[in-house]
Amino acid sequence: DIVFWEDLETEGVTIPSSIWENRVLKKDVVGIHGTIFYGLYEKKIFYPDLTDEGAVNPNGSRLRKDGAYAVKK
């Protein structure tokens, strides 16, 4: 569910420039099934299996405890 724009470019994928002109807040969108990182290729090392649940911190520890988002109250 994670992809990096630079990987898409090497496969010849193009995204219409109009996508940048029609910004929609993520919270207002129904059916987002993944994330495209644009201009952050150096962060790919933190997503070894290209899933949000598998994300790791720089020290190698899991970013999300048990694959869930950490929520502080």
C-alpha positions in Angstrom: 0.0 0.0 0.0 3.1 2.3 -0.2 4.7 3.3 -3.5 7.3 5.9 -4.3 6.9 8.2 -7.3 10.4 7.6 -8.5 9.6 3.8 -8.9 6.5 4.7 -10.9 8.5 7.0 -13.2 10.9 4.2 -14.1 7.9 2.1 -15.2 6.6 5.0 -17.5 3.6 5.8 -15.3 2.4 9.4 -15.7 -0.1 11.3 -13.6 -2.0 14.2 -15.2 -0.8 17.6 -14.0 -4.4 18.5 -13.2 -4.2 16.2 -10.1 -2.1 18.9 -8.4 -4.7 21.6 -9.2 -7.6 19.7 -7.6 -6.4 19.1 -4.1 -8.8 17.1 -1.9 -8.1 16.5 1.8 -7.4 12.9 2.6 -10.1 12.9 5.3 -12.7 13.8 2.7 -11.8 11.0 0.3 -13.5 7.6 0.4 -11.6 4.6 -0.7 -7.9 5.6 -0.3 -6.1 2.2 -0.4 -2.5 3.4 -0.4 0.0 6.2 -0.3 2.3 7.6 -3.0 5.4 9.3 -1.7 6.5 12.1 -4.0 10.1 13.4 -3.7 10.8 11.3 -0.6 12.7 8.4 -2.2 15.3 8.5 0.6 12.5 7.4 3.0 12.0 4.1 1.1 14.4 2.3 3.5 11.9 2.8 6.2 9.3 0.8 4.3 11.1 -2.5 3.6 8.0 -4.4 2.5 6.2 -1.3 1.1 3.4 -1.5 3.6 2.5 1.0 6.3 2.2 -1.8 8.8 5.8 -2.8 8.1 7.3 0.6 8.5 10.4 0.9 10.7 12.2 3.7 12.5 15.8 4.7 11.8 16.9 2.4 14.7 15.1 -0.6 13.1 12.2 -0.7 15.6 8.7 -1.0 14.3 7.1 2.4 13.6 3.6 1.1 14.5 3.1 -1.1 17.5 1.5 -4.3 16.3 0.9 -2.8 12.9 -1.5 -0.2 14.3 -1.3 3.5 14.4 -0.1 4.8 17.8 -2.5 7.3 19.2 -1.5 9.4 22.2 -4.2 10.7 24.5 
